[in-house]
Amino acid sequence: MAMTADRVIYSQSCGRTNDSKLITYTKGTNGTQVDSMVAPPMSEGLAIINNSLYVSFESGAKPYLSGGKYPLYHLYYSPLGSFINRVTGVVNTSGINLNVRSGPGTSYSIVDQVADGTKVTIRCQIKGETVTGTYGTSNLWDQIGEGKYVSDTYVYTGSDGQVAPTCAP
């Protein structure tokens, strides 16, 4: 468990092969859940250090983390602001799927696709290649998952500028 001024964050492990959940509650609301976030399997503890949320894992988690879809060992972190004050947007591509890239530019490999109309959570934003899309021309890219970036020009956030914290280099 970790706490901020107004939130309580719990880690819920769901076994060796299932993703864990990080669940946020607002303090003083008799257990009203505010949000949740997926974390790698076998989460064990939480800490907030230098405005980042760190998740530690059981010692037996190594085979599931380092050899699986999560390239890490015992520690995982997310900028606290991107977890506590999560920003969402809606993909608008006029009916086609949006390519998700491994970095902030079209020269990065395609790692996934997001369907038009999908609500995405923007973890952080970073400047990269300038792209023209549904909402104009910009060099702002949205990180929607670990190693997953989409051009902000295809995501409706209600703003023309940056709406989430800057991604750590």
Phi, psi and omega per residue, in radians:
M1 nan 2.504 3.052
A2 -2.404 2.696 -3.106
M3 -2.321 2.559 2.954
T4 -1.988 -3.004 -3.132
A5 -1.043 -0.606 -3.075
D6 -2.241 0.078 -3.095
R7 -2.282 2.686 2.997
V8 -2.122 2.289 -3.108
I9 -2.052 2.205 3.111
Y10 -1.958 2.584 3.021
S11 -1.843 2.248 3.140
Q12 -2.111 1.902 3.103
S13 -1.400 2.393 -3.109
C14 -2.076 0.559 3.088
G15 1.740 -3.126 -3.048
R16 -1.282 -0.535 -3.043
T17 -1.932 -0.072 3.131
N18 -1.856 2.530 3.091
D19 -1.040 2.573 3.021
S20 -1.436 2.968 3.086
K21 -2.220 2.417 2.978
L22 -1.877 2.074 -3.025
I23 -2.006 2.310 -3.118
T24 -1.913 2.337 3.069
Y25 -2.143 2.600 3.036
T26 -1.473 2.307 3.125
K27 -1.089 2.476 3.042
G28 1.326 0.318 -3.127
T29 -2.034 0.380 3.126
N30 0.961 0.743 3.025
G31 1.472 0.466 3.094
T32 -1.341 2.030 3.134
Q33 -1.291 2.316 -3.131
V34 -1.688 -0.770 -3.029
D35 -2.831 2.931 3.019
S36 -2.533 2.782 -3.102
M37 -2.509 2.518 3.121
V38 -1.444 2.452 3.058
A39 -2.311 2.862 3.108
P40 -1.028 2.796 -3.119
P41 -1.038 2.708 2.999
M42 1.146 0.719 3.068
S43 -1.166 2.593 -3.069
E44 -2.253 -0.710 -3.075
G45 -2.582 2.820 -3.140
L46 -2.231 2.613 3.025
A47 -2.632 2.565 3.037
I48 -1.913 2.061 -3.116
I49 -2.334 2.216 3.121
N50 0.838 0.821 3.079
N51 1.104 0.423 3.025
S52 -2.143 2.541 3.094
L53 -1.677 2.089 3.131
Y54 -1.857 2.432 3.100
V55 -2.097 2.221 3.062
S56 -1.780 2.820 -3.045
F57 -2.234 2.725 3.092
E58 -1.050 2.613 -3.109
S59 -1.061 -0.511 3.126
G60 -1.307 -0.043 -3.081
A61 -1.381 -0.259 -3.033
K62 -0.866 -0.858 -3.119
P63 -1.091 -0.495 -3.090
Y64 -1.469 -0.387 -3.102
L65 -1.627 -0.972 -3.020
S66 -1.272 -0.477 -3.118
G67 -1.789 -0.054 -3.077
G68 -1.838 -2.577 -3.072
K69 -1.400 -0.089 3.130
Y70 -1.942 1.922 -3.108
P71 -1.436 1.240 -3.141
L72 -2.674 3.061 -3.124
Y73 -1.969 -1.520 -3.075
H74 -1.976 -0.033 -3.038
L75 -2.401 2.427 -3.127
Y76 -2.381 2.457 3.106
Y77 -2.443 2.784 3.079
S78 -2.473 2.466 3.035
P79 -0.966 2.256 -3.047
L80 -1.002 -0.723 -3.133
G81 -1.041 -0.625 -3.122
S82 -1.308 -0.293 3.078
F83 -1.629 -0.803 -3.091
I84 -1.292 -0.749 -3.091
N85 -1.958 1.024 -3.037
R86 -1.153 2.401 -3.126
V87 -1.867 2.404 3.094
T88 -2.092 2.795 3.074
G89 -2.577 2.971 3.132
V90 -2.120 2.235 -3.141
V91 -1.209 2.301 3.110
N92 -2.313 1.772 -3.116
T93 -2.154 0.280 -3.128
S94 1.027 0.675 2.988
G95 1.804 -0.212 3.140
I96 -1.785 2.827 3.098
N97 -1.278 2.560 3.095
L98 -1.699 2.239 3.100
N99 -1.237 2.351 3.056
V100 -1.782 2.220 -3.040
R101 -1.854 2.793 3.124
S102 -1.376 -0.159 3.112
G103 -2.723 3.111 -3.027
P104 -1.436 1.106 3.106
G105 3.127 2.798 -3.104
T106 -1.317 -0.195 3.084
S107 -1.411 -0.228 3.087
Y108 -1.353 2.688 -3.088
S109 -1.175 2.634 3.059
I110 -1.417 2.147 -3.108
V111 -1.922 -0.210 -3.109
D112 -2.987 3.110 3.011
Q113 -2.411 2.636 3.107
V114 -2.139 2.316 -3.121
A115 -1.273 2.594 3.050
D116 -0.974 2.370 3.131
G117 1.559 -0.054 -3.127
T118 -1.304 2.361 3.032
K119 -1.439 2.224 -3.137
V120 -2.093 2.606 3.040
T121 -1.668 2.210 -3.136
I122 -1.673 1.890 -3.107
R123 -1.263 -0.708 3.136
C124 -2.910 3.012 -3.140
Q125 -2.315 2.655 -3.096
I126 -2.566 2.623 3.086
K127 -1.452 2.420 -3.136
G128 -2.622 -2.472 -3.139
E129 -1.136 2.445 3.074
T130 -1.341 2.260 -3.075
V131 -2.312 2.558 3.025
T132 -1.861 2.243 -3.112
G133 -2.487 -2.785 -3.090
T134 -0.961 -0.660 -3.063
Y135 -1.862 0.547 3.045
G136 1.800 -2.711 -3.093
T137 -2.038 2.302 -3.098
S138 -2.777 2.751 3.021
N139 -1.833 0.226 -3.124
L140 -1.525 2.271 3.123
W141 -2.114 2.489 -3.122
D142 -1.784 2.253 3.027
Q143 -1.540 2.060 -3.086
I144 -1.893 0.066 3.107
G145 -3.127 2.988 3.134
E146 -1.089 2.024 -3.129
G147 1.225 0.434 -3.118
K148 -2.251 2.042 -3.068
Y149 -2.234 2.487 3.012
V150 -2.290 2.623 3.095
S151 -1.174 2.331 3.128
D152 -1.128 -0.298 -3.128
T153 -1.213 -0.175 3.107
Y154 -1.953 0.150 -3.076
V155 -2.132 2.105 3.105
Y156 -1.428 2.065 3.119
T157 -2.097 -0.108 -3.084
G158 1.535 0.082 -3.121
S159 -2.509 2.613 3.060
D160 -1.511 -0.208 -3.073
G161 -1.930 -2.921 -3.131
Q162 -1.233 2.313 -3.100
V163 -2.089 -0.132 -3.112
A164 -2.234 2.886 3.120
P165 -1.048 2.729 3.070
T166 -1.266 2.344 3.133
C167 -1.115 2.484 3.061
A168 -1.188 2.474 -3.128
P169 -1.157 nan nan
